[in-house]
Amino acid sequence: MEIERKWLVSGWPEGLAPAQIYQMAQGYLALRPTTVRIRRETAQDGSTAYILCFKGRGKLVREEIETPIDQTLFSRLSLLIGLPLIQKERRDYPLPDGRTLEVNLVDAGSPTAFFYAEVEFESEADARTWSAADCGLAAYLTEEVTEKSGVSMGAYWQRTRYETT
């Protein structure tokens, strides 16, 4: 189960140092009714993970199943998709409450580039009561899009890859 809140942001957060930085490439095999995604994540130490992910319906709360795959399967699925993968840089920032702020820059340098941030939670109640102000992020996390339609990475994929072919 994935429980997370999401915000559109205007850059990397000031005054915070990332604990980890990842370079990622991801693409989508299906968007409905279940989202099926592949992702390559390369950490700053050079270690790389290849992940196949299934996501159910929902916004704040939804089923998510991730399973590791090997590089060969990732490459074959990338070719099967046949579209340029989304390029992302993710920086993970530890928060004072023990959570992690994940900030992503999507398709840097392209006309559609944008930043978004996420915080994951253990329960729906915890997610609904969490306050960005308690972590000193009230001025940074101002445009919450958790419950909005059309702002998911799958929707971005459809707008920028699938609908342009």
Secondary structure, DSSP 8 states (H G I E B T S, - for coil): -EEEEEEEESSS-TT---SEEEEEEEEEEE-SSSEEEEEEEEETTS-EEEEEEEE-S-SSEE-EEEEEE-HHHHHHHHHHH-S--EEEEEEEEE-TTS-EEEEEEESTTSTT-EEEEEEE-SSHHHHHH--GGGGT-TTT--EE-TT-TT-SHHHHHIIIIITT-
